[in-house]
Amino acid sequence: MQKIIPALPVIQRKTKRLFRLLNRSYRQFRVRNAILAIRSRKYTDRFPSDSRRFAIFMVPGFDIVNGGIMSICSIATETQRLLTANRVSVSVCTAPGEPRMLRYTKFDNNIELTAFADLLAWFPSGSEVLVHLPELFVRQYVADNLNLYRSRPDLTWRFNILLQNIDRIPSDDDVAALKQLGDTTITIAHKASTGAAETLGCPVHYLSWFLAPDGFERVGYASKQKLVAISPDEHPAKLEIVREMSKALPDHRIIEIRNMTYQQYKDVIRDAKFMFTFGEGLDGYFVESIFSGAISMAIFEERFFTDEYRNFDGVFLDSARAISGVTDFMRTADNEARFGAIAERQYSVVESQFNRQRYLHNISSFYDKYYPEWRRP
């Protein structure tokens, strides 16, 4: 059967780059943004007129689906459920300088996007504003725009850095810029990120991200297809590992998760026997595939994995061991009894760490600790 290998031809990469440039130009088009401004301001006008406390989540102005965006939308939704009864207004908004957008369409959600430009002018004098922002945009959205925030000295600014990927941790200088404006905290998606986050000199809280068995169809070996999925991430050993995977099960298709809606991706991991993630390791590809009954594989990274995954089935301690060991691992696992035993062990560990109640507790405890007055009626 045909296999999809993750090397893109040069012409395809150039075409995608051109498309991204054209798409960004379109999203910055003045007439388009003027029309969206009229519509998005209607969302802003829905905030209670007596609101004086705001939790806003900044996002880029592009209709994409990835773990970071879905995580932000999920945290925002749960924040709204926690705080709106106490008259705290919650919004997900496109950040300063980003194109306007009204909705994310590539995954199920009820988020109505506002624009920071509208909110900045709308916030009533004397308001407290908590800004949650992704780690990779700390400089772009805040540190390089200090005057924007200082234009509203009548507001109390507070910031929370959503540290989802330790490789994108902001610089000390950029974090210091946030502290000039107001109190700053950091929430982390991986417990293994604690030490690195603490070096930035802010209070650190483990928030995790919403990964839970809910919404995934767990399919056993007998109902799986001859299918192996791989993440779209770049990795120096990726091509060699994929070649070894192809040797292990030559009658299986190998599909890279790329250019799919979230539902299409869920359909793939439901049908796949194996998933190899080349990204963080302990990520959505890894966890959600296990929730779907697949056996997940990854290369151990101390920045993301905690110690209980060091000898985990399917987790290789380094790239060399992944290349030399993945063929035997997959061949050995490709029978109903062995597959079922590995899949059950993986599920047991991951489900104990990623479930809805634990996730909701992490969000609630963040506000209880740092914004207790927002939690009281």
C-alpha positions in Angstrom: 0.0 0.0 0.0 1.0 3.6 -0.5 2.8 5.2 2.3 3.0 8.9 3.1 6.5 9.9 4.1 7.0 13.3 5.8 9.4 14.8 3.3 7.7 17.5 1.3 9.0 18.4 -2.2 10.6 21.8 -2.5 7.8 23.1 -4.8 5.1 22.0 -2.4 6.9 23.9 0.5 7.2 27.0 -1.7 3.5 26.8 -2.7 2.5 26.6 1.0 4.7 29.5 1.9 3.2 31.6 -0.8 -0.3 30.7 0.3 0.4 31.7 3.8 1.7 35.1 2.7 -1.4 35.7 0.5 -3.6 34.5 3.3 -2.0 36.9 5.8 -2.3 39.8 3.3 -6.0 39.0 2.9 -6.5 39.0 6.7 -4.8 42.3 7.0 -7.0 43.8 4.3 -8.5 47.0 5.6 -12.0 46.6 4.2 -12.2 43.0 5.6 -11.1 44.2 9.0 -13.5 47.1 9.0 -16.4 44.8 8.4 -15.3 42.4 11.1 -14.8 45.3 13.5 -18.5 46.1 13.3 -19.5 42.5 13.9 -16.9 41.8 16.7 -17.9 44.9 18.6 -21.3 43.4 19.1 -19.6 40.7 21.2 -17.9 43.3 23.3 -21.2 45.1 23.9 -22.5 41.9 25.5 -20.3 42.4 28.6 -22.3 43.6 31.6 -22.0 47.3 31.8 -21.0 47.1 35.5 -18.1 44.7 34.9 -14.9 45.7 36.5 -13.0 42.5 36.4 -11.8 40.9 33.1 -9.9 37.7 32.2 -8.9 37.8 28.5 -7.0 35.2 26.5 -4.9 36.5 23.6 -4.6 34.5 20.4 -3.3 35.0 16.9 -5.8 36.0 14.2 -5.7 32.9 12.1 -8.3 30.1 11.8 -6.1 27.2 12.7 -6.3 24.1 14.9 -3.5 22.9 17.1 -3.0 21.9 20.7 -2.1 25.3 21.9 -5.2 27.1 20.5 -7.5 24.3 21.6 -6.0 24.4 25.1 -6.4 28.2 25.4 -10.1 28.0 24.3 -10.7 25.2 26.8 -9.1 27.1 29.7 -11.1 30.2 28.7 -14.3 28.2 28.7 -13.7 26.7 32.1 -12.6 30.2 33.4 -15.9 31.6 32.3 -17.9 28.8 34.1 -15.9 29.5 37.2 -16.0 33.3 37.3 -19.0 34.7 35.5 -21.3 34.2 38.5 -19.1 36.6 40.3 -19.4 39.2 37.5 -16.0 38.5 36.0 -16.1 38.9 32.2 -14.1 36.4 30.1 -13.1 36.8 26.5 -10.8 35.2 23.9 -9.5 38.0 21.8 -7.2 38.5 18.8 -4.0 40.3 20.0 -2.6 43.7 19.2 -1.6 43.9 15.5 -3.3 40.6 14.6 -6.1 40.4 12.0 -9.6 40.3 13.3 -11.5 37.0 13.4 -14.9 35.9 14.7 -14.7 32.1 15.2 -12.4 29.1 15.0 -14.0 26.7 12.5 -11.7 23.7 12.4 -12.7 22.2 15.8 -15.9 22.2 17.9 -16.1 25.2 20.1 -18.5 28.0 21.2 -15.9 30.8 21.3 -16.8 34.2 20.0 -13.6 36.1 19.4 -13.3 39.8 20.2 -10.4 42.1 19.4 -8.0 43.6 21.9 -8.2 46.9 20.2 -12.0 47.1 21.0 -11.5 45.9 24.6 -8.8 48.4 25.3 -11.1 51.3 24.5 -14.1 49.7 26.2 -12.7 48.7 29.6 -14.3 50.9 32.2 -12.0 53.0 34.3 -10.8 51.3 37.4 -11.1 47.8 36.0 -8.8 44.9 36.8 -7.6 43.1 33.6 -5.9 39.7 33.7 -4.2 38.9 30.4 -3.4 35.3 29.6 -1.0 35.0 26.8 0.9 32.2 25.1 4.6 32.0 25.9 5.9 32.5 22.3 3.9 35.8 22.0 5.0 37.5 25.2 7.3 39.9 23.4 5.1 40.5 20.3 1.8 41.0 22.2 3.1 42.9 25.3 6.8 43.5 25.8 7.1 45.4 22.4 3.9 47.2 23.1 4.3 48.6 26.6 2.9 52.0 25.6 -0.3 50.4 24.5 -1.0 49.2 28.0 0.4 52.4 29.6 -2.2 54.3 27.5 -4.7 53.0 30.1 -3.1 53.9 33.5 -6.5 53.8 35.0 -6.6 50.0 34.7 -4.9 47.5 36.9 -3.0 45.1 34.6 -2.1 41.6 35.5 -0.5 38.9 33.3 -0.3 35.1 33.2 2.1 33.4 30.8 0.7 30.2 29.4 3.9 28.1 29.2 2.8 25.3 27.0 6.1 24.5 25.3 9.4 24.9 27.3 11.3 25.4 24.0 9.4 28.7 23.5 10.0 30.0 27.0 10.2 33.9 26.9 13.4 35.7 27.8 14.1 37.3 31.2 13.9 40.7 29.7 10.4 40.1 28.2 9.1 38.8 31.4 10.6 41.8 33.2 8.7 44.0 30.8 5.4 42.4 31.9 6.3 42.9 35.6 6.7 46.6 34.9 3.0 46.7 34.0 1.6 44.4 36.7 1.7 41.2 38.7 2.8 38.3 36.6 2.3 34.5 37.0 3.2 31.5 34.9 1.0 28.4 34.3 2.7 25.3 32.9 1.3 22.5 30.8 3.9 20.0 31.9 5.1 19.3 35.4 8.6 18.7 34.0 8.6 22.4 33.1 8.5 23.6 36.7 12.3 24.2 37.2 12.7 26.1 34.0 9.6 28.3 34.7 10.9 29.1 38.2 14.0 30.7 36.7 11.9 33.5 35.4 11.1 34.7 38.9 7.3 34.5 38.8 4.9 32.3 40.8 4.4 29.0 38.9 1.2 27.0 38.9 0.7 23.6 37.2 -2.4 24.0 35.0 -2.0 21.1 32.5 -4.2 21.2 29.5 -7.5 19.5 28.7 -6.7 16.0 27.7 -9.2 13.4 28.9 -10.8 10.2 27.6 -14.1 12.0 27.1 -15.0 12.4 23.4 -12.6 9.6 22.1 -13.8 6.3 20.8 -11.5 3.6 22.3 -11.1 0.9 19.7 -9.5 -2.5 20.3 -7.0 -4.4 18.1 -9.6 -6.4 16.2 -11.3 -3.3 15.0 -8.1 -1.4 14.1 -7.0 -0.9 10.5 -3.5 -1.6 9.1 -2.6 2.0 9.8 0.2 3.9 11.5 0.0 7.6 12.3 2.8 10.0 12.8 2.8 13.6 14.0 3.8 16.5 11.6 6.7 17.7 13.8 10.2 18.0 12.5 12.9 15.8 14.1 16.4 14.9 13.0 15.8 11.2 13.2 12.2 11.3 11.8 13.0 9.9 8.3 15.1 7.0 9.6 12.5 6.1 12.2 9.7 6.1 9.7 11.7 3.9 7.4 12.2 1.4 10.2 8.5 1.6 11.0 7.8 0.8 7.3 10.0 -2.2 7.5 8.3 -3.5 10.7 4.8 -3.6 9.1 5.2 -3.3 5.3 1.5 -3.9 4.7 0.5 -1.0 6.9 -0.1 2.6 5.7 1.8 5.4 7.3 -0.2 8.6 7.5 1.2 12.0 8.7 -1.3 14.2 10.6 -1.3 17.3 8.4 -4.0 19.6 6.9 -6.8 17.9 8.8 -9.7 19.2 10.9 -9.7 18.0 14.5 -12.5 15.5 13.7 -10.5 14.0 10.8 -7.5 13.6 13.0 -9.7 11.9 15.7 -11.0 9.5 13.0 -7.4 8.6 12.0 -6.2 7.9 15.6 -9.3 5.8 16.2 -8.4 3.6 13.3 -4.6 3.5 13.7 -2.8 0.8 15.6 0.2 2.9 16.4 1.1 6.6 16.7 4.6 8.0 16.8 4.9 11.6 17.9 8.0 13.5 17.0 7.1 16.6 19.0 7.2 17.2 22.7 6.6 13.5 23.4 4.0 13.9 26.2 1.6 15.8 23.9 -1.9 15.5 22.4 -0.8 13.1 19.7 0.6 10.8 22.4 -2.2 11.0 24.9 -5.2 11.2 22.6 -4.0 8.2 20.5 -3.8 6.2 23.7 -7.4 7.3 24.6 -8.4 6.0 21.1 -7.0 2.5 21.8 -3.7 3.0 19.8 -0.2 2.3 21.1 1.7 5.5 21.3 5.5 5.9 20.7 7.8 8.8 21.4 11.4 9.7 22.2 11.9 10.5 25.9 12.5 14.2 26.7 13.1 15.2 30.3 11.7 18.7 29.4 8.2 17.2 28.9 8.1 13.6 30.3 8.2 12.9 34.0 10.1 9.9 35.4 7.2 7.4 35.2 7.5 7.5 31.4 11.2 6.7 31.4 10.6 2.9 31.0 7.2 3.3 29.5 6.2 0.9 26.7 6.8 2.6 23.4 8.9 5.4 24.8 12.5 5.2 23.6 15.3 6.9 25.7 16.9 8.5 22.7 16.9 8.7 18.9 19.4 6.0 18.4 17.4 3.5 20.5 14.2 4.5 18.6 15.9 3.8 15.3 17.3 0.5 16.4 14.3 -0.6 18.5 11.1 0.5 16.8 11.0 -2.3 14.3 11.1 -5.1 16.9 8.7 -3.2 19.2 6.0 -2.8 16.5 6.4 -6.4 15.2 6.1 -7.8 18.7 3.1 -5.7 19.6 1.2 -6.5 16.4 -0.9 -9.4 17.8 -4.1 -9.1 19.7 -2.9 -10.3 23.1 0.4 -8.3 23.2 -1.2 -5.2 21.7 -4.0 -5.3 24.2 -1.6 -5.6 27.2 0.5 -2.7 26.1 -2.5 -0.5 25.2 -4.1 -1.2 28.6 -0.9 -0.3 30.5 -0.5 2.9 28.6 -4.1 3.8 29.1 -3.9 3.2 32.9 -1.0 5.5 33.4 -2.2 8.3 31.1 -5.8 8.3 32.3 -4.7 8.6 35.9 -2.9 11.9 35.0 -5.2 13.4 32.4 -8.8 13.5 33.4 -11.4 16.2 33.5 -11.8 16.5 37.3 -8.0 16.9 37.8 -7.9 19.5 35.0 -10.8 21.5 36.5 -9.2 21.4 39.9 -6.0 22.9 38.5 -7.8 25.8 36.9 -9.9 26.4 40.0 -6.9 26.3 42.3 -5.1 28.9 40.2 -7.9 31.5 40.7 -8.4 30.5 44.3 -4.7 31.2 45.0 -4.0 34.3 42.9 -7.4 35.8 42.5 -9.4 34.8 45.6 -11.5 38.0 45.5 -12.7 37.0 42.0 -13.9 33.7 43.3 -16.1 35.1 46.1 -19.7 36.2 45.3 
